Amino acid sequence: MYSFARKVKEEIIAKPLLDRRLKALLSAYIKTCGFLSYGTSFSILLRSENAKITRFIYSLFTSIYHVKPRLSYTKKMKLKKNITYSIEVKENAKEILDDLKIKFLVDKIDSSIVMDDDCIGGYLSGCFLASGSCNDPRSANYHLEMQFSNSEFAKNVEKLIKKHRSKAFTPHLMKRRNNYVVYLKRSDQIASFLILIGAIDACMEFENVRVERDYRNIDNRWQICDAANLKKTLDSARTQLEDIQVIEAHIPSEKIRSEKMRWLMRLRKENDESSLRELAELMSEIFDMEISKSNVNHLFRQMHELAKSLRGESDGY
């Protein structure tokens, strides 16, 4: 089963891209996960465990620079027996690095390779292909990240994300063991970032799940509120019924001066789970006039004070 991050990466490489965006992507990919070999000849080395990404990067070298990199693979015999694919570019390696504005000893991102938002999107998609991951939106937490071995380059990638004209992103940087991680936590920013790097379908999946989760969360919150309100209503009703019992034990109904209070006492006994709003509606029908929830609440407060006085807990009624 594919991880969500793998779906994102494979969507990026499946979509047609502008040449300058492709160059920005290749530049970022090499800078993030590539290294140089100074053996018998100068060469660029790249490794990946994703065969599709390897074929895609290989195709960029052949289509943009018309070179034929060397492809190889090694198979790990332990654990999951993963296959690691390698690309080695010897032909015109220095010229390619110069054209892509890559200097391994300089961590600044050349402005000419990220001259506009489209190129920024291409560059960040290259970073994500090389070292990115994104939690499945169905998981407990929203999280998208890219890992880098160099702290200064990680800081520059963080600045590049913030540079996007939308100003929609607030990335964070942290150190995790020997790597430096640039990450996003807000779900709306992750969705926008997926669009920026060209993963539109993945963004739609992410958003659909996010909306469904948010709806369930809202529904759960409403259920909790409803349960809390019901408990509050029942607790209040129990107190009101106790007050009514005290009043009726000491004062005949016809001696209670307020007609509304007499009716409210009767309605509460007949509707022991009704809310103040529901009692107000019943009172409004009986008296053929609007009686608000606050009017009913005021009558219950008067009733409570009367019951307290009859219990000897306050001054007389």
C-alpha positions in Angstrom: 0.0 0.0 0.0 1.4 3.4 -1.0 2.0 6.0 1.7 0.4 9.4 1.2 3.9 11.0 0.7 4.6 8.5 -2.1 1.4 9.5 -3.8 2.4 13.1 -3.6 5.8 12.4 -5.1 4.6 10.3 -7.9 1.9 12.8 -8.8 4.6 15.5 -9.0 6.7 13.5 -11.5 3.6 12.5 -13.5 2.5 16.0 -14.4 4.1 17.9 -17.4 6.2 20.9 -16.1 7.7 24.0 -17.7 11.4 23.8 -18.5 12.5 26.4 -16.0 10.4 24.7 -13.3 12.1 21.4 -14.2 15.5 23.0 -13.9 14.6 24.4 -10.5 13.3 20.9 -9.4 16.5 19.2 -10.6 18.7 21.8 -9.0 17.0 21.3 -5.6 17.0 17.5 -5.9 20.7 17.4 -6.6 21.5 19.9 -3.8 19.3 18.0 -1.3 20.4 14.4 -1.8 23.3 14.5 -4.3 27.0 14.4 -3.7 30.1 14.6 -5.8 32.6 12.0 -6.6 36.3 12.9 -7.3 37.5 9.4 -8.4 39.0 8.9 -11.8 36.7 11.6 -13.0 34.4 14.2 -11.6 30.8 13.0 -11.3 27.4 13.7 -9.7 25.9 10.8 -7.6 22.3 10.5 -6.7 20.5 7.7 -4.8 16.8 6.9 -4.2 14.7 3.9 -3.1 11.9 5.0 -5.5 12.2 3.6 -9.0 9.8 6.0 -10.6 11.6 9.1 -9.1 14.9 7.6 -10.3 13.6 7.2 -13.9 12.2 10.7 -13.8 15.5 12.3 -12.7 17.3 10.2 -15.2 14.9 11.5 -17.9 15.6 15.1 -16.9 19.4 14.7 -17.5 18.8 13.1 -20.9 16.1 15.6 -22.1 17.6 18.8 -20.7 21.3 18.1 -21.0 21.4 15.3 -23.6 23.7 13.1 -21.4 23.5 9.4 -20.6 23.9 8.9 -16.9 24.9 5.5 -15.5 22.1 3.6 -13.7 22.7 0.9 -11.1 21.1 -0.6 -8.0 21.9 -2.4 -4.8 19.7 -4.7 -2.8 19.8 -4.7 0.9 19.6 -8.3 2.3 18.4 -7.2 5.8 15.1 -6.0 7.1 12.7 -5.2 4.1 15.3 -5.9 1.4 14.9 -2.5 -0.1 16.5 -1.7 -3.4 18.5 1.5 -3.7 18.8 3.0 -7.2 21.8 5.1 -8.1 22.4 7.7 -10.9 25.9 8.7 -11.8 26.4 11.6 -14.1 30.0 11.9 -15.5 29.4 13.6 -18.8 29.4 17.4 -18.6 28.9 17.2 -14.8 30.6 20.5 -14.0 28.7 22.3 -16.8 25.4 20.9 -15.5 26.1 22.1 -11.9 27.0 25.5 -13.2 23.8 25.7 -15.3 21.7 24.7 -12.3 23.5 27.2 -10.0 24.6 24.4 -7.6 27.7 24.9 -5.4 28.0 22.3 -2.7 30.2 24.5 -0.6 27.7 27.4 -0.8 24.3 27.0 0.9 22.6 30.0 -0.5 19.9 29.4 -3.1 20.8 31.3 -6.2 18.1 33.8 -7.0 18.2 33.2 -10.7 17.0 29.6 -10.2 14.1 30.7 -8.1 13.2 34.0 -9.9 9.5 33.7 -9.5 6.7 31.8 -7.7 6.6 29.1 -10.4 10.3 28.4 -10.0 10.0 28.5 -6.2 7.3 25.8 -6.6 9.6 23.8 -8.8 12.5 24.1 -6.4 10.4 23.1 -3.4 9.0 20.1 -5.3 12.6 19.0 -5.9 13.4 19.3 -2.2 10.2 17.3 -1.4 11.1 14.6 -4.0 14.5 14.2 -2.4 13.6 14.2 1.3 10.0 15.1 1.9 7.3 13.3 3.8 3.7 14.0 4.7 1.4 12.3 7.2 -1.7 10.6 5.8 -4.5 13.1 6.4 -6.4 10.3 8.2 -3.6 10.1 10.9 -3.8 11.8 14.2 -1.7 14.8 13.3 -1.2 16.9 10.2 2.5 17.1 9.4 4.6 17.8 6.3 8.4 18.0 6.4 11.6 18.0 4.4 14.9 16.9 5.9 18.4 18.3 5.1 21.9 17.4 6.3 23.0 21.1 6.3 21.6 23.6 8.7 22.3 26.7 6.6 20.6 25.2 3.5 17.6 24.2 5.6 17.3 27.8 6.8 17.4 29.0 3.2 14.7 26.5 2.2 12.6 27.8 5.1 13.1 31.4 3.9 12.2 30.4 0.4 8.9 29.0 1.5 8.1 32.2 3.4 9.1 34.2 0.2 6.2 32.9 -1.8 4.0 35.8 -2.7 0.9 34.4 -1.0 2.7 34.8 2.4 0.5 31.8 3.4 3.2 29.7 5.0 4.7 29.8 8.5 7.3 26.9 8.3 9.3 25.9 11.3 12.9 24.5 11.6 14.1 22.0 14.1 17.1 19.6 14.5 16.4 15.9 14.6 19.4 13.8 15.3 21.9 14.7 12.6 19.4 16.3 10.2 17.6 19.6 10.0 13.9 19.5 9.4 11.7 22.2 7.8 8.1 21.4 8.5 4.5 22.6 8.4 1.8 21.7 10.9 -1.3 23.7 9.9 -3.6 21.7 7.7 -4.5 24.7 5.5 -0.9 25.4 4.9 -0.1 21.8 4.0 -2.9 21.8 1.5 -1.5 25.1 -0.1 2.0 23.6 -0.1 0.8 20.5 -2.0 -0.7 22.8 -4.6 2.5 24.8 -4.8 4.6 21.7 -5.5 2.2 20.4 -8.1 0.3 17.7 -6.2 -3.3 18.9 -7.0 -5.0 15.5 -6.7 -3.2 14.7 -3.4 -4.3 18.1 -2.2 -7.9 17.3 -3.1 -7.7 14.0 -1.2 -6.1 15.8 1.7 -8.8 18.4 1.8 -11.7 15.9 1.5 -10.4 13.9 4.4 -9.7 17.1 6.4 -13.2 18.4 5.8 -14.7 15.1 6.8 -12.5 15.0 10.0 -13.4 18.6 10.9 -17.1 17.9 10.4 -16.8 14.9 12.7 -14.9 16.9 15.2 -17.6 19.7 15.1 -20.3 17.0 15.4 -18.6 15.5 18.4 -18.2 18.9 20.0 -21.9 19.6 19.4 -22.8 16.2 21.0 -20.6 17.0 24.0 -22.2 20.4 24.3 -25.7 18.9 23.9 -24.9 16.4 26.6 -23.5 19.1 28.9 -26.5 21.3 28.3 -28.9 18.4 29.0 -27.1 17.6 32.2 -27.3 21.3 33.2 -31.0 21.4 32.3 -31.7 18.2 34.4 -29.7 19.5 37.4 -31.6 22.8 37.2 -34.9 21.0 36.9 -34.2 18.8 39.9 -33.5 21.9 42.0 -36.6 23.6 40.7 -38.8 20.6 41.5 -37.3 20.5 45.0 -38.2 24.2 45.4 -41.7 23.6 44.1 -42.2 20.7 46.6 -41.2 23.0 49.5 -43.5 25.8 48.3 -46.5 23.5 47.9 -45.9 22.0 51.4 -46.3 25.5 52.9 -48.5 27.5 50.7 -51.7 26.5 48.9 -51.6 27.1 45.2 -54.4 29.7 45.3 -52.4 31.8 47.8 -49.4 32.3 45.4 -50.0 35.8 44.0 -48.2 35.4 40.7 -50.4 33.5 38.1 -47.4 33.0 35.9 -45.5 31.4 38.8 -48.4 29.0 39.5 -48.5 27.9 35.9 -44.7 27.6 35.7 -44.8 25.3 38.8 -47.4 23.1 37.1 -45.6 23.0 33.8 -42.3 22.1 35.4 -43.8 19.2 37.2 -45.4 18.0 34.0 -42.2 18.5 31.9 -39.3 17.7 34.1 -36.8 17.5 31.3 -37.8 20.6 29.3 -35.4 23.4 28.8 -36.1 27.1 29.7 -36.8 27.8 26.1 -39.3 25.0 25.8 -41.1 26.1 29.0 -41.1 29.7 27.7 -42.9 28.4 24.5 -45.5 26.6 26.6 -46.1 29.7 28.7 -46.5 31.8 25.6 -49.2 29.6 24.3 -51.1 29.6 27.6 -51.0 33.4 28.1 -51.3 34.2 24.4 -48.3 36.5 24.6 -44.6 36.3 24.2 -42.8 35.1 27.3 -39.1 34.9 26.9 -36.6 32.4 28.3 -35.2 35.1 30.6 -38.8 35.8 32.0 -39.0 32.1 32.8 -35.6 32.1 34.4 -36.6 35.2 36.5 -39.7 33.4 37.8 -37.5 30.4 38.8 -35.2 32.7 40.7 -38.2 34.2 42.5 -39.4 30.7 43.2 -36.0 29.7 44.6 -35.9 32.7 46.9 -39.4 31.8 48.2 -38.4 28.2 48.8 -35.2 29.4 50.7 -37.3 31.6 52.9 -39.7 28.7 53.7 -36.8 26.6 54.6 -35.6 29.3 56.9 -32.5 30.0 54.8 -33.2 33.7 54.1 -35.6 36.5 55.0 -39.3 36.0 54.6 -41.2 36.0 51.3 
